[in-house]
Each structure stands twice: as structure tokens, then as C-alpha cells.
Amino acid sequence: MKQIEIIKDTNIDFIKQRKKAFVISAIIVCLGFFAFIMVWLGKANLSVDFTGGIQLHIRFDKKVDIGALRDVFAKNDIKNVQIQEISGTNEFLIKTKSVEEEKNIQDKIETVLKNTFADRGFQVLATNMVGASVGKTLKKDALLAMTISFICIIIYIAWRFSFIFGVAATIATFHDVLGVLGIFYILNMEMNILFITALLTIAGYSLTDTVVVFDRIRENMSRMKSKSDFGEVINKSINEVLRRTLITSLTTLLAVGAILFLGGKTLLDFSLALFIGIIIGTYSSIFVANPLVFLWRKRVR
């Protein structure tokens, strides 16, 4: 049976396009660094996990739609509220960011919900305070987790290939994370623990994509006649795995896209970060990691 080829064989000179790609990547990285500084200064849209605040665990005797809760808070000018529905129950987790002028925010939320949903059997099951110091600790832990992951990437790729490949893969992964961070900052999307999870997931996905290309480069290097042919080897290797890379990314985007459009507001930030990250990760595995290896090898040759 003849197989249908969605993407035909290609013969693109990716190395020749590296300067244009580096300009795009420079913009992405600069935007990401700016966003990182804003996050570190606490001027980005950070969730209560990082800023500190109050968490209420509430329950209704009758079904209440999460959208109705959001509408109630909006009508009563209660801002900076994060609502999470506990699946299979009539319970919700409500998190509010700590704001100095809203010291009685907990009482205000309880009063509004009691008056609005008096016939739904509203009750507060638990109240927890997330201090600003705890939020700062979580922020430092998130940064530490990202740092450790980058170090592990360098060690793994250096062991499997060489140190040059390890550094290139780490820079490409760092590029992807900064790209998603920068776009989220521009869109003023909330950055929470799920967002950090998405960034680590993106790092792993991007690395896998890059390793596939690196593997093919290593195979083709064994047949390389001279060091001057390295650019041709990279181009050939990328073209050979391009079909696999694009189809894998496309199918992954379809799955993540389903979560993005059908998963509701609770999963919106997480799925959007993954969606953007997959696109940037696919781009970097082709136009960032490999040209970096080419330039480094060209200089030390």
C-alpha cells in the first residue's frame, strides 16, 4: 500500500538562514529577559502562589457554575481572585492576592457569596494564609528548579554528544523558556505554579526535539570527508528529520489545542504556555541549536 506523504523531502539551507533566525531569537530573548526582571521585581501578573494572600476552601450544597462565581466577583469589584473548581464536587478553592488596602477581603468575599448564593447552602470549609515570605520562597524555588534543569541538560548532552552540543542545547532551551515568559508578560497572563510546570515541560519537549537532530548530525558526521563539510552535514541532517519534527509538533499542538479551547479557564494558562512553547521549541531546535553548534565548531576548528 502506498503511503501518503504529507510533507515531501526538502533540501533547505538552514545554516544560510541563521543570521535572520538570530535576529528573531535576539528579540525573543531580550523580551524574555525584560519579563524576567519584571517578574523578579514583582511587577508581572503573578498568582497568589508567589505574591502571598488568602486561600478559601468553600462548598455549596447545590451546584454552582464557576462562571457565575467569576461574574459575582466582577460585579462586586473584587479583583485579583483565582478560582479553582474541585472536580466531582461542589467545592472551590478561591485565592486572593494580598493587597494592603483590601485587609478585609476575606470578609467581603464571604458576605458577597452568602448574599448571592443564600439558597445554595454556602459554607467555608477552611481558610489559609499564604504569607509574602512564602511567595518569595516559592519564587526562588521555581528559579532553582529551572537552573538545575539547565545544568542537567548540559551534563546529559555533553555526556551523550559533546560539550559544544550540550551548551547549544541549553541555550536553545533557555531561549524557549524566555520566549514563553516574554509572551505571557505582554499578554498580561497570570503566572502561577502551573505555568512553572508548563515551562519545565517545554524545556523537556524542546530538548527531545533538539536531540533528534543532534543524533542525525552525529550519524552523518561519521561520513563527513572534511571539517569544511560540517555545514552541509547539519543541513542534510535537519532536512532528513524535518518531516518527523513537523508532524510530531503538529500532532502535539492538536492535543494541546484541544485542552486550550475546551479545557476551560482553569487550564487556559497552562495549555497556552504549552502551545506557545511547542511552536518556539520546534523553531529553536532547527534555527537556534544547530547554527550555534556550527558557529562554535567553526571558530574552534
Sine and cosine of phi, psi and omega as CSV:
sin_phi,cos_phi,sin_psi,cos_psi,sin_omega,cos_omega
0.00,0.00,0.75,-0.67,-0.02,-1.00
-0.98,0.20,0.77,-0.64,0.01,-1.00
-0.99,0.12,0.57,-0.82,0.03,-1.00
-1.00,0.08,0.80,-0.60,0.02,-1.00
-0.99,-0.11,0.94,-0.35,0.02,-1.00
-0.95,0.32,-0.65,0.76,0.01,-1.00
-0.85,-0.53,0.84,-0.55,-0.01,-1.00
-0.97,0.25,0.21,-0.98,0.07,-1.00
-0.89,0.46,0.65,-0.76,-0.05,-1.00
-0.89,-0.46,0.30,-0.95,0.06,-1.00
-0.60,-0.80,0.90,0.43,-0.09,-1.00
-1.00,-0.09,0.66,-0.76,0.05,-1.00
-1.00,-0.01,1.00,0.04,-0.05,-1.00
-0.94,0.33,-0.58,0.81,-0.01,-1.00
-0.89,0.46,-0.59,0.81,0.00,-1.00
-0.91,0.41,-0.46,0.89,-0.03,-1.00
-1.00,-0.01,0.13,0.99,-0.14,-0.99
-0.90,0.44,-0.57,0.82,-0.04,-1.00
-0.91,0.41,-0.67,0.74,0.05,-1.00
-0.90,0.44,-0.66,0.75,0.01,-1.00
-0.90,0.43,-0.63,0.78,-0.02,-1.00
-0.92,0.39,-0.54,0.84,0.06,-1.00
-0.90,0.43,-0.72,0.70,0.04,-1.00
-0.88,0.47,-0.69,0.72,-0.02,-1.00
-0.92,0.40,-0.58,0.81,0.03,-1.00
-0.88,0.47,-0.65,0.76,0.04,-1.00
-0.90,0.43,-0.70,0.72,0.00,-1.00
-0.88,0.48,-0.72,0.70,-0.04,-1.00
-0.92,0.40,-0.68,0.74,0.02,-1.00
-0.88,0.48,-0.68,0.73,0.05,-1.00
-0.89,0.46,-0.66,0.75,0.01,-1.00
-0.91,0.42,-0.67,0.75,0.03,-1.00
-0.90,0.44,-0.65,0.76,0.04,-1.00
-0.88,0.47,-0.70,0.72,0.02,-1.00
-0.89,0.45,-0.64,0.77,0.01,-1.00
-0.88,0.47,-0.67,0.74,0.03,-1.00
-0.89,0.45,-0.67,0.74,0.02,-1.00
-0.90,0.43,-0.63,0.78,0.05,-1.00
-0.90,0.43,-0.70,0.71,-0.03,-1.00
-0.90,0.43,-0.55,0.84,0.02,-1.00
-0.99,0.11,-0.07,1.00,0.01,-1.00
0.98,0.21,0.35,0.94,-0.05,-1.00
-0.98,-0.21,0.11,0.99,0.07,-1.00
-0.99,-0.11,0.06,-1.00,0.00,-1.00
-0.99,0.11,0.99,0.14,-0.04,-1.00
-1.00,-0.06,0.56,-0.83,0.01,-1.00
-0.98,0.20,0.10,-0.99,0.00,-1.00
-0.88,0.47,-0.38,0.92,0.02,-1.00
-0.86,0.51,-0.52,0.85,-0.06,-1.00
-0.96,-0.27,-0.45,0.89,-0.05,-1.00
-1.00,-0.08,-0.35,0.94,-0.13,-0.99
1.00,0.01,0.38,-0.93,-0.01,-1.00
0.34,-0.94,-0.43,-0.90,-0.07,-1.00
-0.88,-0.47,0.64,-0.77,0.08,-1.00
-0.86,-0.50,0.84,-0.54,0.04,-1.00
-0.95,-0.32,0.74,-0.67,0.10,-0.99
-0.96,-0.27,0.94,-0.33,-0.09,-1.00
-0.88,-0.47,0.30,-0.95,0.02,-1.00
-0.58,-0.81,0.54,-0.84,0.09,-1.00
-0.88,-0.47,0.57,-0.82,0.06,-1.00
-0.96,0.29,-0.47,0.88,0.02,-1.00
-0.89,-0.46,0.32,-0.95,-0.06,-1.00
-0.89,0.45,0.75,-0.66,0.08,-1.00
-0.78,-0.63,0.76,-0.64,0.00,-1.00
-0.97,0.23,0.66,-0.75,-0.01,-1.00
-0.89,0.45,-0.51,0.86,0.06,-1.00
-0.90,0.43,-0.58,0.82,0.02,-1.00
-0.91,0.42,-0.61,0.80,0.04,-1.00
-0.89,0.45,-0.70,0.71,0.01,-1.00
-0.88,0.47,-0.66,0.75,0.01,-1.00
-0.90,0.44,-0.64,0.77,0.00,-1.00
-0.89,0.45,-0.71,0.70,0.00,-1.00
-0.90,0.43,-0.64,0.77,-0.01,-1.00
-0.91,0.42,-0.67,0.75,-0.01,-1.00
-0.92,0.39,-0.50,0.87,-0.03,-1.00
-0.99,-0.14,0.27,0.96,0.09,-1.00
0.84,0.54,0.63,0.78,0.09,-1.00
-0.99,-0.17,0.95,-0.30,-0.11,-0.99
-0.97,-0.24,0.10,-1.00,0.05,-1.00
0.82,0.57,0.69,0.72,-0.01,-1.00
-0.92,-0.38,0.73,-0.68,0.05,-1.00
-0.90,-0.43,0.83,-0.55,-0.06,-1.00
-0.92,-0.40,0.75,-0.66,0.03,-1.00
-0.79,-0.61,0.85,-0.53,0.01,-1.00
-1.00,0.07,0.73,-0.69,0.05,-1.00
-1.00,0.04,0.92,-0.39,-0.13,-0.99
-0.84,0.54,0.68,-0.74,0.07,-1.00
0.99,0.13,0.07,1.00,-0.01,-1.00
-0.71,-0.70,0.03,-1.00,0.13,-0.99
-0.97,-0.24,0.53,0.85,-0.06,-1.00
-0.94,-0.33,0.47,-0.88,-0.02,-1.00
-0.66,-0.75,0.47,-0.88,0.18,-0.98
-0.95,-0.31,0.84,-0.54,0.00,-1.00
-0.91,-0.41,0.86,-0.50,-0.01,-1.00
-0.91,-0.41,0.71,-0.70,0.04,-1.00
-0.83,-0.55,0.66,-0.76,0.04,-1.00
-0.96,0.29,0.55,-0.84,0.00,-1.00
-0.96,0.27,0.88,-0.47,0.02,-1.00
-0.81,-0.59,0.81,-0.59,-0.14,-0.99
-0.84,0.53,-0.64,0.76,-0.06,-1.00
-0.98,0.21,-0.11,0.99,0.00,-1.00
-0.91,-0.42,0.86,0.51,-0.06,-1.00
-0.94,0.34,-0.45,0.89,-0.03,-1.00
-0.97,-0.23,0.51,0.86,-0.07,-1.00
-0.89,0.46,-0.58,0.81,0.00,-1.00
-0.89,0.45,-0.73,0.68,0.01,-1.00
-0.89,0.46,-0.61,0.79,-0.01,-1.00
-0.91,0.42,-0.69,0.73,0.01,-1.00
-0.89,0.45,-0.71,0.70,-0.03,-1.00
-0.90,0.44,-0.67,0.75,-0.01,-1.00
-0.90,0.43,-0.70,0.72,-0.01,-1.00
-0.89,0.45,-0.70,0.71,-0.03,-1.00
-0.93,0.37,-0.62,0.78,0.02,-1.00
-0.91,0.42,-0.66,0.75,-0.02,-1.00
-0.95,0.31,-0.60,0.80,-0.06,-1.00
-0.98,0.20,-0.64,0.76,-0.08,-1.00
-0.90,-0.43,0.70,0.71,-0.02,-1.00
-0.89,0.46,-0.50,0.87,-0.04,-1.00
-1.00,0.00,0.07,1.00,-0.04,-1.00
-0.96,-0.28,0.07,1.00,0.05,-1.00
0.93,0.37,0.80,0.61,-0.04,-1.00
-0.96,0.28,0.67,-0.75,0.09,-1.00
-0.44,-0.90,0.49,-0.87,0.03,-1.00
-0.99,-0.13,0.85,-0.52,-0.03,-1.00
-1.00,0.04,-0.59,0.81,-0.04,-1.00
-0.34,-0.94,0.44,-0.90,0.05,-1.00
-0.73,-0.69,0.77,-0.63,0.01,-1.00
-0.79,-0.62,0.62,-0.78,0.08,-1.00
-0.98,-0.20,0.78,-0.63,0.10,-0.99
-0.96,-0.29,0.97,-0.25,-0.07,-1.00
-0.93,0.36,0.37,-0.93,0.01,-1.00
-0.88,0.48,-0.54,0.84,0.01,-1.00
-0.92,0.39,-0.59,0.81,0.05,-1.00
-0.91,0.41,-0.65,0.76,0.03,-1.00
-0.88,0.48,-0.66,0.75,0.02,-1.00
-0.91,0.41,-0.60,0.80,0.04,-1.00
-0.90,0.44,-0.68,0.73,0.03,-1.00
-0.89,0.45,-0.60,0.80,0.02,-1.00
-0.90,0.43,-0.69,0.72,0.03,-1.00
-0.91,0.41,-0.65,0.76,0.01,-1.00
-0.90,0.43,-0.62,0.78,0.03,-1.00
-0.90,0.44,-0.68,0.74,0.03,-1.00
-0.91,0.42,-0.64,0.77,0.03,-1.00
-0.90,0.44,-0.65,0.76,0.01,-1.00
-0.88,0.48,-0.67,0.74,0.02,-1.00
-0.91,0.42,-0.67,0.74,-0.01,-1.00
-0.89,0.46,-0.71,0.70,0.01,-1.00
-0.88,0.47,-0.64,0.77,-0.01,-1.00
-0.90,0.44,-0.63,0.78,0.02,-1.00
-0.93,0.38,-0.64,0.77,0.04,-1.00
-0.89,0.45,-0.68,0.74,0.01,-1.00
-0.90,0.43,-0.59,0.81,0.03,-1.00
-0.89,0.46,-0.72,0.69,0.01,-1.00
-0.86,0.51,-0.72,0.69,-0.03,-1.00
-0.89,0.45,-0.71,0.70,-0.04,-1.00
-0.90,0.43,-0.76,0.65,-0.04,-1.00
-0.93,0.37,-0.61,0.79,0.03,-1.00
-0.89,0.45,-0.61,0.79,0.03,-1.00
-0.94,0.33,-0.64,0.77,-0.07,-1.00
-0.99,0.16,-0.57,0.82,-0.03,-1.00
-0.87,-0.50,-1.00,-0.01,0.06,-1.00
-0.35,-0.94,0.19,-0.98,-0.05,-1.00
-0.88,0.48,-0.62,0.79,0.01,-1.00
-0.86,0.51,-0.72,0.70,0.02,-1.00
-0.90,0.44,-0.62,0.78,-0.01,-1.00
-0.89,0.46,-0.71,0.71,0.02,-1.00
-0.91,0.41,-0.68,0.73,0.01,-1.00
-0.88,0.48,-0.68,0.73,0.01,-1.00
-0.91,0.43,-0.63,0.78,0.00,-1.00
-0.92,0.39,-0.67,0.74,0.04,-1.00
-0.88,0.47,-0.67,0.74,0.01,-1.00
-0.90,0.44,-0.67,0.74,0.01,-1.00
-0.92,0.40,-0.68,0.73,0.05,-1.00
-0.87,0.50,-0.63,0.77,0.05,-1.00
-0.86,0.51,-0.68,0.73,-0.02,-1.00
-0.91,0.41,-0.70,0.71,-0.01,-1.00
-0.89,0.45,-0.70,0.71,0.02,-1.00
-0.90,0.44,-0.59,0.81,0.03,-1.00
-0.88,0.48,-0.74,0.68,0.01,-1.00
-0.91,0.42,-0.67,0.74,0.01,-1.00
-0.87,0.50,-0.70,0.72,0.00,-1.00
-0.90,0.43,-0.69,0.73,0.00,-1.00
-0.91,0.41,-0.64,0.77,0.03,-1.00
-0.90,0.44,-0.61,0.79,0.01,-1.00
-0.92,0.39,-0.69,0.72,0.02,-1.00
-0.88,0.48,-0.66,0.75,-0.02,-1.00
-0.98,0.20,-0.09,1.00,-0.04,-1.00
0.84,0.54,0.59,0.80,0.05,-1.00
-0.98,0.18,0.54,-0.84,-0.03,-1.00
-0.95,0.31,0.68,-0.74,0.02,-1.00
-0.95,-0.30,0.92,-0.40,-0.04,-1.00
-0.78,-0.62,-0.19,-0.98,-0.01,-1.00
-0.88,0.48,-0.62,0.79,0.04,-1.00
-0.89,0.46,-0.56,0.83,0.03,-1.00
-0.91,0.42,-0.66,0.75,0.06,-1.00
-0.89,0.45,-0.64,0.77,0.06,-1.00
-0.87,0.49,-0.67,0.75,0.02,-1.00
-0.89,0.45,-0.65,0.76,0.01,-1.00
-0.89,0.46,-0.67,0.74,0.03,-1.00
-0.92,0.39,-0.60,0.80,0.06,-1.00
-0.90,0.43,-0.68,0.73,0.03,-1.00
-0.87,0.49,-0.67,0.75,0.01,-1.00
-0.86,0.52,-0.69,0.72,0.02,-1.00
-0.92,0.40,-0.67,0.75,0.01,-1.00
-0.90,0.44,-0.73,0.68,-0.02,-1.00
-0.88,0.48,-0.65,0.76,0.00,-1.00
-0.89,0.45,-0.67,0.74,0.02,-1.00
-0.87,0.49,-0.70,0.72,0.03,-1.00
-0.87,0.49,-0.68,0.73,-0.03,-1.00
-0.93,0.38,-0.65,0.76,-0.02,-1.00
-0.89,0.46,-0.59,0.81,0.02,-1.00
-0.86,0.52,-0.71,0.71,0.01,-1.00
-0.93,0.37,-0.69,0.72,0.00,-1.00
-0.86,0.51,-0.62,0.78,0.04,-1.00
-0.87,0.50,-0.70,0.71,0.00,-1.00
-0.93,0.37,-0.59,0.81,0.05,-1.00
-0.89,0.46,-0.68,0.73,0.00,-1.00
-0.89,0.46,-0.65,0.76,0.03,-1.00
-0.89,0.45,-0.70,0.71,-0.05,-1.00
-0.96,0.27,-0.40,0.92,0.02,-1.00
-0.91,0.42,-0.48,0.87,0.00,-1.00
-0.92,0.39,-0.34,0.94,0.01,-1.00
-0.97,-0.26,0.13,0.99,-0.02,-1.00
-0.96,0.27,0.78,-0.62,-0.06,-1.00
-0.98,0.20,-0.59,0.81,0.01,-1.00
-0.55,-0.84,0.30,-0.95,-0.03,-1.00
-0.91,0.42,-0.41,0.91,0.00,-1.00
-0.94,0.34,-0.23,0.97,-0.01,-1.00
-1.00,0.04,0.07,1.00,-0.13,-0.99
-0.88,0.48,-0.63,0.78,0.04,-1.00
-0.87,0.49,-0.66,0.75,0.03,-1.00
-0.91,0.41,-0.59,0.80,0.03,-1.00
-0.90,0.44,-0.68,0.73,0.01,-1.00
-0.90,0.45,-0.72,0.69,0.01,-1.00
-0.87,0.50,-0.71,0.70,0.01,-1.00
-0.88,0.47,-0.67,0.74,-0.03,-1.00
-0.91,0.42,-0.70,0.72,0.01,-1.00
-0.90,0.44,-0.70,0.72,0.02,-1.00
-0.88,0.47,-0.56,0.83,-0.01,-1.00
-0.94,0.35,-0.54,0.84,-0.03,-1.00
-0.97,-0.25,0.03,1.00,-0.07,-1.00
-0.87,0.50,-0.68,0.73,0.00,-1.00
-0.87,0.50,-0.72,0.69,0.01,-1.00
-0.88,0.47,-0.68,0.73,-0.03,-1.00
-0.89,0.45,-0.73,0.68,-0.05,-1.00
-0.93,0.37,-0.66,0.75,0.00,-1.00
-0.92,0.39,-0.67,0.75,0.04,-1.00
-0.88,0.48,-0.71,0.70,0.01,-1.00
-0.90,0.43,-0.65,0.76,-0.02,-1.00
-0.90,0.44,-0.72,0.70,0.00,-1.00
-0.92,0.40,-0.59,0.81,0.05,-1.00
-0.92,0.39,-0.65,0.76,0.03,-1.00
-0.90,0.44,-0.58,0.81,0.04,-1.00
-0.89,0.45,-0.68,0.74,0.01,-1.00
-0.92,0.39,-0.73,0.68,0.01,-1.00
-0.92,0.40,-0.59,0.81,0.04,-1.00
-0.88,0.48,-0.60,0.80,0.05,-1.00
-0.89,0.46,-0.66,0.75,0.05,-1.00
-0.92,0.38,-0.63,0.78,-0.03,-1.00
-0.88,0.47,-0.70,0.71,-0.10,-1.00
-1.00,-0.04,-0.35,0.94,-0.06,-1.00
-0.90,-0.44,-0.15,0.99,-0.09,-1.00
-0.99,0.14,-0.13,0.99,0.02,-1.00
0.99,0.12,0.04,-1.00,-0.10,-1.00
-0.92,0.38,-0.49,0.87,-0.04,-1.00
-0.88,0.48,-0.63,0.77,-0.05,-1.00
-0.99,-0.16,0.08,1.00,-0.09,-1.00
-0.88,0.48,-0.78,0.63,-0.05,-1.00
-0.88,0.47,-0.70,0.72,-0.02,-1.00
-0.90,0.44,-0.77,0.64,-0.05,-1.00
-0.94,0.35,-0.58,0.82,0.02,-1.00
-0.92,0.40,-0.66,0.75,0.04,-1.00
-0.87,0.49,-0.68,0.73,0.03,-1.00
-0.90,0.43,-0.69,0.73,-0.03,-1.00
-0.87,0.50,-0.76,0.65,0.02,-1.00
-0.90,0.43,-0.66,0.75,-0.04,-1.00
-0.90,0.44,-0.61,0.79,0.01,-1.00
-0.90,0.43,-0.67,0.74,0.01,-1.00
-0.90,0.43,-0.75,0.66,-0.01,-1.00
-0.92,0.39,-0.61,0.79,0.01,-1.00
-0.90,0.44,-0.64,0.77,0.05,-1.00
-0.90,0.43,-0.67,0.74,0.03,-1.00
-0.88,0.47,-0.73,0.69,-0.08,-1.00
-0.94,0.35,-0.53,0.85,0.00,-1.00
-0.92,0.40,-0.36,0.93,0.01,-1.00
-0.98,-0.18,-0.74,0.67,-0.18,-0.98
-0.98,-0.21,-0.08,1.00,-0.03,-1.00
-0.89,-0.45,-0.86,0.50,-0.10,-1.00
-0.87,0.50,-0.76,0.66,-0.09,-1.00
-0.94,0.34,-0.69,0.72,0.09,-1.00
-0.88,0.48,-0.53,0.85,0.05,-1.00
-0.91,0.42,-0.67,0.74,0.05,-1.00
-0.89,0.46,-0.67,0.74,0.00,-1.00
-0.88,0.48,-0.73,0.68,-0.03,-1.00
-0.92,0.40,-0.67,0.74,0.00,-1.00
-0.90,0.44,-0.73,0.68,-0.01,-1.00
-0.90,0.43,-0.56,0.83,0.00,-1.00
-0.92,0.39,-0.58,0.81,-0.02,-1.00
-0.97,0.24,-0.59,0.81,-0.05,-1.00
-1.00,0.00,-0.03,1.00,-0.05,-1.00
-0.91,0.41,0.00,0.00,0.00,0.00
